[in-house]
């Protein structure tokens, strides 16, 4: 029984460890450049790309109505 729980724990940890290396292509929309609503997603996209987490394509200048329609 102890061997089975050790195998299950190893399988769980190896699954969690490999998911951290997944690269995803994402898109995000933000307001006009210069404000806090632009700087936060812009910085997040830069950090995610630098760390190899995700490739975030940022569309700036979007209004809330256009963002909801997309």
C-alpha angles and dihedrals in degrees: 000000000000091000091053092052091048091052091048091050092049091050091050094049094046090050092051092046096054095047090065090066095055115122116210133187109224136171128212136182126216141172127265118310117268103045133092091255088062100039097054097055091038092055092043091053091049094049094045090052094046093050093046094242100122144339104239117191108204122207110197130197095041121148121219092251093054091044092055092048092054 
